[in-house]
Amino acid sequence: MTIPSADSVATFLQSVPTGLIIGGVERPSSDGESFDVRDPSTNAVLATVASASVDDAIAAVDAADAAAADWAATPPRVRATILLRAYQLIIDAADDLAALITAENGKVFSDARGEVVYAAEFLRWYSEEAVRIPGALQTAPSGANRILVTHRPVGIAILVTPWNFPAAMATRKIGPALAAGCTVILKPASDTPLTALALATIFEQAGVPAGVINVVPSRRSGPVVSAMIHDPRVRKLSFTGSTEVGVDLMRLAADTVLKTSMELGGNAPFVVFDDADIEAAVAGAMIAKMRNGGEACTAANRFYVQEAVAEQFSAALAAQMGALQLGNGLDPETKLGPLINERAREDIHGLVSGALDEGATLLVGGTVPEGDGFFYPATVLTGVRADADILAHEVFGPVAPIVTFRTEREAIDLANGTPFGLVSYVYSGDLSRALRVSEQIESGMVGINRGLVSDPAAPFGGMKQSGIGREGGAEGLLEYMESQYIAVSWA
């Protein structure tokens, strides 16, 4: 892993498209609107990108529609080969793509490069799944006919992705959609559109036909996405983002009964029992909390530590959190980059201040540094009340509030005391206890004695208000397909 030089980053940035990608052609927005993309480390402008209008959105649907029949008819092996080629091209460009992510997102280079490899893996995984689309044949119980079940592409898919993983959230949707035979329109987050535009170039180089992948950055997200949702040619919506926006999109999708996948907010509990290996628990907490600087839906958000080991765990976590050096993510000495924007920092500092007002104790961090960029230090709070306001929010940043508990039942109740249920983490030296607790925790994913659960081969998704549907695994492919039953008689 080599961090590119500033000159190298600037050169690569010049090669990234800044227009809309519709039907394989880069073009400005129909009304000439554009917006600036800024480096959160300095607030300097990196590039000015076209802002899609409603007319552009419909043009993207036109392009996806024109390419749909041919792509659906493309043999699975051909689709697989293209996806595998795209995987290799991303791996070959990993350092440049990682530097681009760091520039527009702020995360440290090591995190960005890890994301690039993770993003590429979705394409390799779905290149393998593309040739394993399931089907079934059985005799009807009455014996009157055969039951033939096939799966077909759902159709044109709208993909709306967030800013925190601009590469991985795109490929996690594009990979299965293309493997299934769908054409797509990607609407990336306006804070980080450059990565999506760079990926569009790579997909073109890999041999994806024009119109199969269209990219429409926009500051006018509401009208643009609504226009596409209400186009009768669109049959799928996949969204990753906040629960509030997801609920609004589900309401809109109901108008045309779209097939939807929603990966929404999280509020992950990190439970440490007194029989846990505390050194391992702290190491896992650093991954679960500080991956992507805490700006992740899978980030540990609420730390519940059994009383007997709470002081030991808290002190060790504070020591490691406090040692993280803030700075530009392209600096090799930096271990924690900036938050995405000023509003994010204000929100997080407000939650920390509120917790302190409610009686929490600050072990490390908690102050806004002076200077340029949207930096916030790694922060650990102890003595947090079980009903503290900070625990009711998804803290999208480097803040670890610690609550103590006495009994296993109390830990389970605390973990489940949220409308969200994306992921949970459980640390215990007793595997039977860890499994017992995991089965009672209401979340779509659980990490036992590990701080990382994401894997392209596993179904990613949540319960309750954390969403519907799954991404990754074999399940992720079926999200872009419709089951069709055919009754056949050949007697």
C-alpha positions as CSV (number, residue, x, y, z in Angstrom):
1,M,0.0,0.0,0.0
2,T,1.6,3.2,-1.2
3,I,-0.1,6.6,-0.5
4,P,0.0,8.6,-3.8
5,S,1.8,11.9,-3.9
6,A,-0.2,15.2,-4.0
7,D,0.8,15.5,-7.7
8,S,-0.4,12.0,-8.5
9,V,-3.7,12.6,-6.8
10,A,-4.2,15.8,-8.7
11,T,-3.4,14.0,-12.0
12,F,-5.8,11.2,-11.3
13,L,-8.5,13.7,-10.3
14,Q,-8.2,15.4,-13.7
15,S,-9.1,12.0,-15.3
16,V,-12.3,11.7,-13.4
17,P,-15.5,12.7,-15.3
18,T,-17.4,15.7,-13.8
19,G,-20.5,15.4,-16.0
20,L,-23.5,13.1,-16.0
21,I,-22.9,9.7,-17.5
22,I,-26.0,8.8,-19.5
23,G,-26.1,6.2,-22.2
24,G,-22.3,5.9,-22.1
25,V,-21.8,9.6,-22.8
26,E,-20.5,12.3,-20.4
27,R,-22.6,15.4,-20.6
28,P,-23.5,18.6,-18.6
29,S,-26.9,18.9,-16.9
30,S,-29.7,20.0,-19.2
31,D,-30.0,23.3,-17.5
32,G,-26.3,23.9,-16.8
33,E,-26.5,23.5,-13.1
34,S,-23.5,22.2,-11.1
35,F,-22.1,22.0,-7.6
36,D,-18.7,22.0,-5.9
37,V,-17.2,18.9,-4.3
38,R,-15.0,19.9,-1.3
39,D,-12.2,18.3,0.6
40,P,-13.4,18.0,4.3
41,S,-9.9,18.3,5.5
42,T,-9.5,21.8,4.1
43,N,-12.9,22.8,2.7
44,A,-11.1,23.5,-0.6
45,V,-13.0,22.8,-3.8
46,L,-11.8,19.5,-5.5
47,A,-14.0,19.7,-8.6
48,T,-17.3,21.1,-9.9
49,V,-19.8,18.4,-10.9
50,A,-22.9,18.6,-13.1
51,S,-26.1,18.6,-11.1
52,A,-28.8,16.4,-12.8
53,S,-32.2,17.8,-13.4
54,V,-35.5,16.0,-13.7
55,D,-35.1,16.0,-17.5
56,D,-31.7,14.4,-17.0
57,A,-33.2,11.7,-14.8
58,I,-35.7,10.8,-17.4
59,A,-33.0,10.7,-20.0
60,A,-31.1,8.3,-17.8
61,V,-34.2,6.1,-17.6
62,D,-34.5,6.3,-21.4
63,A,-30.9,5.1,-21.8
64,A,-31.4,2.3,-19.2
65,D,-34.5,1.2,-21.0
66,A,-32.8,1.2,-24.4
67,A,-30.1,-1.1,-23.1
68,A,-32.3,-3.3,-20.9
69,A,-33.4,-6.0,-23.4
70,D,-30.0,-6.7,-24.8
71,W,-28.3,-6.8,-21.3
72,A,-31.0,-9.1,-19.9
73,A,-30.4,-11.4,-22.9
74,T,-26.6,-11.3,-22.5
75,P,-25.4,-14.8,-21.4
76,P,-24.6,-15.0,-17.7
77,R,-21.1,-16.1,-18.5
78,V,-20.5,-12.9,-20.5
79,R,-21.9,-10.8,-17.7
80,A,-19.7,-12.6,-15.2
81,T,-16.6,-12.0,-17.3
82,I,-17.3,-8.3,-17.5
83,L,-17.8,-8.1,-13.7
84,L,-14.6,-10.0,-13.1
85,R,-12.7,-7.7,-15.5
86,A,-14.1,-4.7,-13.6
87,Y,-13.0,-6.3,-10.3
88,Q,-9.4,-6.5,-11.6
89,L,-9.4,-3.0,-13.0
90,I,-10.5,-1.6,-9.6
91,I,-7.7,-3.6,-7.8
92,D,-5.2,-2.3,-10.3
93,A,-6.3,1.3,-9.6
94,A,-6.7,0.7,-5.8
95,D,-4.2,3.3,-4.6
96,D,-5.6,6.1,-6.9
97,L,-9.2,5.3,-6.1
98,A,-8.4,5.2,-2.4
99,A,-6.7,8.6,-2.6
100,L,-9.8,10.0,-4.4
101,I,-12.0,8.6,-1.7
102,T,-9.8,10.2,1.0
103,A,-9.9,13.5,-0.9
104,E,-13.7,13.8,-1.1
105,N,-14.7,11.8,2.0
106,G,-11.9,12.5,4.4
107,K,-11.3,9.0,5.7
108,V,-7.7,8.0,6.3
109,F,-6.0,6.3,3.3
110,S,-5.8,2.9,4.9
111,D,-9.5,2.9,5.5
112,A,-10.1,4.1,1.9
113,R,-7.9,1.4,0.4
114,G,-9.7,-1.2,2.5
115,E,-13.0,0.1,1.1
116,V,-11.7,-0.1,-2.5
117,V,-10.7,-3.8,-2.0
118,Y,-14.1,-4.5,-0.3
119,A,-15.9,-2.7,-3.2
120,A,-14.0,-4.8,-5.7
121,E,-14.9,-8.0,-3.9
122,F,-18.6,-7.5,-4.6
123,L,-17.9,-7.6,-8.3
124,R,-15.8,-10.8,-8.0
125,W,-18.5,-12.4,-5.8
126,Y,-21.3,-11.5,-8.2
127,S,-19.3,-12.6,-11.2
128,E,-19.4,-16.0,-9.6
129,E,-23.1,-15.7,-8.7
130,A,-24.1,-14.6,-12.1
131,V,-23.7,-18.1,-13.5
132,R,-25.5,-19.7,-10.5
133,I,-28.9,-18.0,-10.8
134,P,-31.3,-20.6,-9.2
135,G,-34.3,-22.4,-10.7
136,A,-36.4,-25.4,-9.6
137,L,-38.5,-28.1,-11.2
138,Q,-40.8,-30.4,-9.2
139,T,-43.9,-32.4,-9.6
140,A,-47.1,-30.8,-8.2
141,P,-48.4,-32.6,-5.2
142,S,-51.5,-33.6,-7.2
143,G,-49.4,-35.1,-9.9
144,A,-51.4,-33.1,-12.5
145,N,-48.4,-31.0,-13.7
146,R,-44.9,-29.9,-13.1
147,I,-44.0,-26.8,-11.2
148,L,-41.2,-24.9,-13.0
149,V,-39.7,-21.9,-11.1
150,T,-37.4,-19.5,-12.9
151,H,-35.9,-16.1,-11.9
152,R,-35.8,-13.2,-14.3
153,P,-34.3,-9.6,-14.0
154,V,-36.6,-7.3,-12.2
155,G,-35.9,-4.5,-14.7
156,I,-34.5,-1.0,-14.5
157,A,-33.1,-0.3,-11.0
158,I,-32.5,3.1,-9.3
159,L,-29.5,2.9,-6.9
160,V,-29.2,5.7,-4.3
161,T,-26.0,5.6,-2.3
162,P,-24.5,7.4,0.7
163,W,-21.3,9.4,1.1
164,N,-19.6,7.3,3.8
165,F,-18.6,4.4,1.5
166,P,-18.8,5.9,-2.0
167,A,-17.2,2.9,-3.7
168,A,-18.5,-0.1,-1.7
169,M,-22.1,1.1,-1.5
170,A,-22.1,1.5,-5.3
171,T,-20.6,-1.9,-6.2
172,R,-22.7,-3.7,-3.5
173,K,-25.7,-2.6,-5.6
174,I,-24.2,-2.6,-9.1
175,G,-22.7,-6.0,-8.8
176,P,-25.9,-8.0,-8.2
177,A,-27.9,-5.8,-10.5
178,L,-25.7,-6.4,-13.4
179,A,-25.3,-10.1,-12.6
180,A,-29.1,-10.5,-12.6
181,G,-29.3,-8.7,-16.0
182,C,-30.7,-5.4,-14.8
183,T,-29.7,-1.9,-16.1
184,V,-29.2,0.8,-13.5
185,I,-29.2,4.5,-12.7
186,L,-26.8,5.4,-9.9
187,K,-27.6,8.5,-7.9
188,P,-24.5,9.0,-5.7
189,A,-24.4,11.3,-2.6
190,S,-23.6,14.9,-3.6
191,D,-20.8,15.0,-1.0
192,T,-18.9,12.2,-2.7
193,P,-19.9,11.9,-6.4
194,L,-16.3,11.7,-7.8
195,T,-15.8,8.1,-6.8
196,A,-19.0,7.0,-8.5
197,L,-17.9,8.8,-11.7
198,A,-14.5,7.2,-11.6
199,L,-16.1,3.8,-11.2
200,A,-18.3,4.5,-14.3
201,T,-15.1,4.9,-16.3
202,I,-13.8,1.6,-15.0
203,F,-17.0,-0.2,-15.9
204,E,-16.8,1.2,-19.4
205,Q,-13.3,-0.1,-19.7
206,A,-14.4,-3.5,-18.5
207,G,-16.9,-3.8,-21.3
208,V,-20.2,-2.8,-19.8
209,P,-22.4,-1.6,-22.7
210,A,-23.5,2.0,-23.0
211,G,-26.7,2.6,-21.0
212,V,-26.3,-0.4,-18.7
213,I,-24.8,1.9,-16.0
214,N,-25.9,5.6,-15.8
215,V,-24.6,8.0,-13.2
216,V,-26.6,11.1,-12.3
217,P,-25.1,13.2,-9.4
218,S,-27.4,15.9,-8.3
219,R,-28.0,18.5,-5.5
220,R,-31.7,18.1,-6.4
221,S,-32.1,14.6,-5.1
222,G,-35.7,14.7,-4.1
223,P,-37.2,15.7,-7.4
224,V,-34.7,13.7,-9.4
225,V,-35.3,10.4,-7.6
226,S,-39.0,11.0,-7.4
227,A,-39.2,11.5,-11.2
228,M,-37.4,8.2,-11.7
229,I,-39.5,6.3,-9.2
230,H,-42.7,7.4,-10.9
231,D,-41.5,6.4,-14.4
232,P,-43.4,3.1,-15.1
233,R,-40.3,1.6,-16.8
234,V,-38.5,1.6,-13.5
235,R,-39.1,-1.5,-11.4
236,K,-36.5,-1.5,-8.6
237,L,-35.3,1.0,-5.9
238,S,-32.3,0.2,-3.8
239,F,-31.4,2.9,-1.1
240,T,-28.8,3.1,1.6
241,G,-29.1,6.1,3.9
242,S,-31.1,7.4,6.8
243,T,-34.3,5.9,8.0
244,E,-36.1,9.2,7.6
245,V,-35.3,9.4,3.9
246,G,-35.9,5.7,3.5
247,V,-39.4,6.0,4.8
248,D,-40.1,8.9,2.4
249,L,-38.8,6.8,-0.5
250,M,-40.9,3.8,0.5
251,R,-44.0,6.0,0.4
252,L,-43.1,7.2,-3.1
253,A,-42.2,3.6,-4.2
254,A,-45.7,2.5,-3.1
255,D,-47.2,4.7,-5.9
256,T,-45.8,2.4,-8.5
257,V,-45.4,-0.7,-6.3
258,L,-41.6,-0.8,-6.8
259,K,-39.6,-3.7,-5.5
260,T,-37.4,-2.0,-2.8
261,S,-34.3,-2.7,-0.8
262,M,-33.7,-0.4,2.1
263,E,-30.5,-0.4,4.2
264,L,-31.2,2.3,6.7
265,G,-30.0,3.7,10.0
266,G,-28.3,1.8,12.8
267,N,-27.6,2.1,16.5
268,A,-25.3,-0.8,17.2
269,P,-24.8,-2.1,20.7
270,F,-21.4,-3.3,21.7
271,V,-21.8,-5.7,24.7
272,V,-18.9,-6.7,26.8
273,F,-19.4,-9.4,29.5
274,D,-17.2,-9.9,32.5
275,D,-15.8,-13.2,31.1
276,A,-14.6,-11.5,27.9
277,D,-11.0,-11.2,26.9
278,I,-10.8,-7.4,27.6
279,E,-7.7,-6.9,25.4
280,A,-9.5,-8.5,22.5
281,A,-12.7,-6.6,23.3
282,V,-10.9,-3.3,23.2
283,A,-9.2,-4.3,19.9
284,G,-12.6,-5.2,18.5
285,A,-14.1,-2.0,19.8
286,M,-11.5,0.0,17.9
287,I,-12.5,-1.7,14.7
288,A,-16.3,-1.6,15.3
289,K,-16.2,2.1,16.4
290,M,-13.4,3.6,14.5
291,R,-13.6,2.0,11.1
292,N,-14.3,4.9,8.7
293,G,-13.8,7.2,11.6
294,G,-17.1,6.1,13.1
295,E,-19.0,7.3,10.1
296,A,-20.6,3.9,9.3
297,C,-24.0,2.4,9.9
298,T,-22.3,-0.6,11.3
299,A,-20.3,1.5,13.8
300,A,-20.6,0.5,17.5
301,N,-22.8,3.2,18.9
302,R,-23.7,2.2,22.4
303,F,-21.2,0.4,24.7
304,Y,-22.7,-1.8,27.4
305,V,-20.0,-3.2,29.7
306,Q,-20.6,-5.4,32.7
307,E,-19.7,-3.6,36.0
308,A,-16.8,-5.8,37.0
309,V,-14.8,-5.0,33.9
310,A,-16.1,-1.5,33.1
311,E,-13.3,0.5,34.5
312,Q,-10.6,-1.8,32.9
313,F,-12.3,-1.7,29.5
314,S,-13.0,2.1,29.6
315,A,-9.4,3.0,30.5
316,A,-7.9,0.8,27.8
317,L,-10.3,2.1,25.2
318,A,-9.7,5.7,26.1
319,A,-5.9,5.1,25.9
320,Q,-6.2,3.7,22.4
321,M,-8.8,6.3,21.2
322,G,-6.7,9.2,22.6
323,A,-3.7,8.0,20.7
324,L,-5.3,8.5,17.3
325,Q,-3.7,11.4,15.5
326,L,-6.1,13.8,13.7
327,G,-5.1,15.1,10.3
328,N,-5.4,14.9,6.5
329,G,-6.1,11.3,5.5
330,L,-3.3,11.3,3.0
331,D,-0.7,12.0,5.7
332,P,0.8,8.6,6.7
333,E,0.9,9.7,10.4
334,T,-2.9,10.4,10.4
335,K,-5.1,7.8,12.1
336,L,-8.3,9.8,12.2
337,G,-9.5,12.1,9.4
338,P,-12.2,14.8,9.4
339,L,-16.0,14.4,9.5
340,I,-17.8,14.8,6.2
341,N,-18.9,18.4,6.8
342,E,-19.5,21.2,9.4
343,R,-23.1,20.1,10.2
344,A,-21.9,16.6,11.0
345,R,-19.4,18.0,13.5
346,E,-21.9,20.3,15.1
347,D,-24.4,17.5,15.5
348,I,-21.8,15.2,17.2
349,H,-20.4,17.9,19.5
350,G,-24.0,18.7,20.5
351,L,-24.6,15.1,21.5
352,V,-21.4,14.9,23.5
353,S,-22.2,18.2,25.2
354,G,-25.6,17.0,26.1
355,A,-24.3,13.7,27.6
356,L,-21.9,15.7,29.8
357,D,-24.7,18.0,30.9
358,E,-26.6,14.8,31.9
359,G,-23.7,13.7,34.1
360,A,-21.4,11.7,31.9
361,T,-17.6,11.8,32.5
362,L,-15.2,12.7,29.7
363,L,-12.2,10.4,29.6
364,V,-10.7,11.7,26.3
365,G,-11.6,14.0,23.4
366,G,-14.8,16.1,23.4
367,T,-13.4,19.4,22.2
368,V,-13.6,21.0,18.7
369,P,-10.0,21.7,17.4
370,E,-9.1,25.0,15.9
371,G,-8.1,25.4,12.2
372,D,-9.4,24.3,8.8
373,G,-11.3,21.2,8.2
374,F,-14.1,19.4,10.0
375,F,-12.1,17.5,12.6
376,Y,-13.4,16.0,15.8
377,P,-11.2,14.0,18.2
378,A,-11.8,10.4,19.3
379,T,-14.0,10.7,22.4
380,V,-14.9,8.3,25.2
381,L,-17.6,9.0,27.8
382,T,-18.2,7.0,30.9
383,G,-21.0,7.1,33.5
384,V,-23.5,7.6,30.7
385,R,-27.1,7.1,31.9
386,A,-29.0,4.2,30.2
387,D,-31.6,6.7,29.1
388,A,-29.2,9.4,27.9
389,D,-30.2,11.2,24.8
390,I,-26.9,10.4,23.0
391,L,-27.9,6.7,23.1
392,A,-31.1,7.4,21.1
393,H,-29.1,8.8,18.1
394,E,-26.9,7.2,15.5
395,V,-23.6,9.0,16.4
396,F,-21.9,9.1,13.0
397,G,-18.5,9.9,14.4
398,P,-15.7,8.9,16.7
399,V,-17.6,8.9,20.0
400,A,-17.9,6.0,22.4
401,P,-20.5,6.4,25.2
402,I,-20.1,3.6,27.9
403,V,-23.0,2.3,30.0
404,T,-22.6,-0.3,32.7
405,F,-24.9,-3.3,33.4
406,R,-25.2,-6.0,35.9
407,T,-27.0,-9.0,34.4
408,E,-27.3,-10.8,31.1
409,R,-31.0,-10.0,30.9
410,E,-30.3,-6.3,31.5
411,A,-27.7,-6.3,28.7
412,I,-30.2,-7.9,26.2
413,D,-32.9,-5.4,27.2
414,L,-30.5,-2.4,26.8
415,A,-29.3,-3.7,23.4
416,N,-32.9,-4.1,22.2
417,G,-34.0,-0.7,23.5
418,T,-34.0,1.0,20.1
419,P,-36.2,1.1,17.0
420,F,-33.1,0.1,15.0
421,G,-31.6,-3.4,14.5
422,L,-28.8,-3.4,11.9
423,V,-25.8,-5.0,13.7
424,S,-24.7,-5.9,17.2
425,Y,-21.4,-6.9,18.8
426,V,-21.1,-9.4,21.7
427,Y,-17.9,-10.2,23.6
428,S,-17.8,-13.2,26.0
429,G,-15.4,-16.0,26.8
430,D,-18.4,-18.3,27.0
431,L,-19.6,-19.2,23.5
432,S,-22.9,-20.7,24.7
433,R,-23.6,-17.4,26.4
434,A,-22.6,-15.3,23.3
435,L,-24.8,-17.4,21.1
436,R,-27.7,-17.3,23.5
437,V,-27.5,-13.6,23.8
438,S,-27.1,-13.2,20.0
439,E,-30.3,-15.1,19.4
440,Q,-32.2,-12.7,21.6
441,I,-30.8,-9.5,20.2
442,E,-33.0,-7.9,17.6
443,S,-30.5,-7.2,14.8
444,G,-29.9,-8.5,11.3
445,M,-26.3,-9.2,12.0
446,V,-24.2,-10.1,15.1
447,G,-20.5,-10.1,15.5
448,I,-19.3,-12.5,18.3
449,N,-15.8,-11.7,19.6
450,R,-15.1,-9.7,16.4
451,G,-15.6,-6.1,15.5
452,L,-16.1,-6.5,11.7
453,V,-19.1,-8.4,10.2
454,S,-19.3,-7.1,6.6
455,D,-18.5,-9.7,3.9
456,P,-19.6,-9.7,0.2
457,A,-20.5,-13.4,0.6
458,A,-22.9,-12.7,3.6
459,P,-26.4,-11.2,3.6
460,F,-26.1,-7.6,4.9
461,G,-29.2,-6.0,6.3
462,G,-31.2,-5.2,9.4
463,M,-34.4,-5.7,11.3
464,K,-37.0,-3.2,12.5
465,Q,-36.3,0.4,11.3
466,S,-32.9,-0.5,10.0
467,G,-34.4,-1.6,6.7
468,I,-35.8,-4.4,4.5
469,G,-34.1,-6.8,2.1
470,R,-30.5,-7.9,2.0
471,E,-27.3,-7.0,0.1
472,G,-24.4,-9.3,-0.4
473,G,-24.5,-13.1,-0.5
474,A,-26.8,-15.1,-2.7
475,E,-29.7,-13.2,-1.2
476,G,-28.4,-9.9,-2.7
477,L,-28.7,-11.3,-6.2
478,L,-32.4,-12.3,-5.7
479,E,-33.2,-8.7,-4.7
480,Y,-32.8,-7.8,-8.4
481,M,-34.8,-10.7,-9.7
482,E,-38.5,-11.8,-9.9
483,S,-39.6,-15.3,-9.3
484,Q,-41.8,-16.7,-12.1
485,Y,-43.8,-19.9,-11.7
486,I,-44.8,-21.8,-14.8
487,A,-47.2,-24.7,-14.7
488,V,-46.2,-27.3,-17.2
489,S,-48.0,-30.5,-18.4
490,W,-46.1,-32.8,-20.7
491,A,-48.0,-36.1,-20.1
